[in-house]
Amino acid sequence: MQSIRGDGRRNDDALSPSTGGFPATVAAGRFVSTGAPVASIAAVTSPQDGLTHEYRVSVVITVTAYTSGTINAQVTYQDDNGTNRTVNIPLCADGGTYAAGANAVGQWKGSIPIRVNPNQAITLLTAGTFTANHQGSGLIEEYR
């Protein structure tokens, strides 16, 4: 039997993917076709509850026109050791090939787990130097 805290969350510290926890979407967003990096696709701040939290950050980028460069999907956050991180999310192209970033026309998908301290901002974005148009969506899920 599992106990539930007053805020509706389970009492066992952040059921994680390794312990069978289930994800709940805490932030999501879409962006329309643009030729520039997107500063924030989705963002959330972890609860100020004294616990570390585990999240899965996912993105889908559709490159509609491409000339040069690489479109990176990134997540910024402070990890559970107090270190500020900017992490590139590896992307998988339509054909199943993985790359550090989107570098051709098509749909690119990626997802990574992260672990953060309480009261820390998490932001999903696109970055890079490129001549291309891209659109897409992303979400941040917390394992509970």
C-alpha positions as CSV (number, residue, x, y, z in Angstrom):
1,M,0.0,0.0,0.0
2,Q,1.3,3.4,-0.9
3,S,0.7,6.6,1.2
4,I,-0.3,9.8,-0.4
5,R,1.0,13.2,0.8
6,G,-1.2,16.2,1.3
7,D,-0.2,17.5,-2.2
8,G,-1.6,14.4,-3.9
9,R,1.9,12.9,-4.7
10,R,3.1,9.5,-3.4
11,N,5.1,9.6,-0.3
12,D,7.9,7.3,-1.6
13,D,10.5,9.7,-2.9
14,A,9.9,10.2,-6.6
15,L,9.1,6.8,-8.0
16,S,11.6,6.8,-10.8
17,P,11.8,4.9,-14.1
18,S,14.0,2.4,-12.3
19,T,11.4,1.8,-9.6
20,G,8.3,1.7,-11.8
21,G,7.1,5.3,-11.5
22,F,4.8,6.8,-14.0
23,P,5.3,10.1,-15.8
24,A,3.0,13.1,-15.5
25,T,3.2,15.9,-18.1
26,V,4.1,19.1,-16.2
27,A,5.0,21.4,-19.1
28,A,4.4,21.2,-22.9
29,G,4.6,23.5,-25.8
30,R,4.6,23.9,-29.6
31,F,6.4,26.3,-31.9
32,V,5.6,27.3,-35.5
33,S,8.0,27.3,-38.4
34,T,11.0,29.6,-37.7
35,G,14.5,30.1,-39.0
36,A,15.9,31.1,-35.6
37,P,16.6,29.2,-32.3
38,V,13.6,28.9,-30.0
39,A,14.5,30.2,-26.5
40,S,11.8,28.2,-24.7
41,I,9.6,25.4,-26.0
42,A,8.5,24.3,-22.6
43,A,9.6,25.2,-19.1
44,V,8.8,24.3,-15.5
45,T,10.3,24.8,-12.0
46,S,10.6,21.7,-9.8
47,P,8.6,21.8,-6.5
48,Q,10.2,23.4,-3.4
49,D,9.7,20.4,-1.2
50,G,13.1,19.3,-0.1
51,L,13.2,16.3,-2.5
52,T,15.1,15.6,-5.7
53,H,12.9,15.1,-8.8
54,E,13.3,13.0,-11.9
55,Y,12.0,14.2,-15.3
56,R,11.9,13.0,-18.9
57,V,12.4,15.8,-21.4
58,S,11.2,15.0,-25.0
59,V,11.2,17.0,-28.2
60,V,10.0,16.6,-31.8
61,I,11.6,18.9,-34.4
62,T,10.4,18.9,-38.0
63,V,12.9,20.6,-40.4
64,T,10.9,21.9,-43.3
65,A,13.7,23.6,-45.2
66,Y,17.5,23.1,-44.8
67,T,20.6,24.7,-46.2
68,S,23.3,24.3,-43.6
69,G,24.2,24.0,-39.9
70,T,22.8,21.9,-37.1
71,I,19.7,22.5,-35.0
72,N,20.3,21.3,-31.4
73,A,17.6,20.4,-29.0
74,Q,18.8,21.4,-25.5
75,V,17.6,21.3,-21.9
76,T,19.0,23.6,-19.2
77,Y,18.7,22.8,-15.5
78,Q,20.6,22.5,-12.3
79,D,21.3,18.8,-11.5
80,D,21.0,17.1,-8.1
81,N,24.7,17.9,-7.3
82,G,24.0,21.6,-7.8
83,T,25.8,21.9,-11.2
84,N,24.2,24.0,-13.9
85,R,23.8,22.0,-17.1
86,T,23.0,22.6,-20.7
87,V,22.6,19.2,-22.3
88,N,22.1,18.4,-26.0
89,I,19.3,15.9,-26.5
90,P,20.4,13.3,-29.1
91,L,18.0,13.2,-32.0
92,C,16.8,10.3,-34.1
93,A,15.9,11.0,-37.8
94,D,13.0,9.4,-39.7
95,G,15.2,6.6,-40.9
96,G,16.4,5.6,-37.4
97,T,19.8,7.4,-37.6
98,Y,20.9,9.2,-34.4
99,A,22.8,12.6,-34.5
100,A,23.7,15.3,-32.1
101,G,21.3,17.6,-33.8
102,A,18.9,18.0,-36.8
103,N,20.9,18.5,-40.0
104,A,18.5,17.6,-42.8
105,V,14.9,18.0,-43.8
106,G,12.6,15.6,-41.9
107,Q,11.3,14.8,-38.5
108,W,13.7,14.4,-35.6
109,K,12.8,13.0,-32.1
110,G,14.7,12.8,-28.8
111,S,14.2,12.2,-25.1
112,I,16.5,12.2,-22.0
113,P,16.0,11.7,-18.3
114,I,17.3,14.3,-15.8
115,R,17.4,14.6,-12.0
116,V,17.1,18.0,-10.3
117,N,17.0,19.5,-6.9
118,P,14.0,21.3,-5.5
119,N,13.0,24.8,-6.9
120,Q,15.1,24.5,-10.0
121,A,14.1,25.8,-13.5
122,I,14.0,23.4,-16.4
123,T,13.9,24.8,-19.9
124,L,13.6,22.9,-23.3
125,L,14.9,24.9,-26.3
126,T,16.5,24.8,-29.7
127,A,20.0,26.2,-30.3
128,G,22.7,26.3,-32.9
129,T,24.0,28.1,-36.0
130,F,21.9,27.1,-39.0
131,T,20.2,28.2,-42.1
132,A,17.0,26.1,-41.9
133,N,13.3,26.3,-41.0
134,H,12.0,24.1,-38.2
135,Q,8.8,23.7,-36.2
136,G,7.9,21.3,-33.5
137,S,6.8,20.5,-29.9
138,G,8.2,19.3,-26.6
139,L,7.2,18.2,-23.2
140,I,8.6,17.8,-19.7
141,E,7.3,14.9,-17.7
142,E,7.9,14.3,-14.0
143,Y,8.1,10.7,-12.7
144,R,5.8,10.4,-9.7
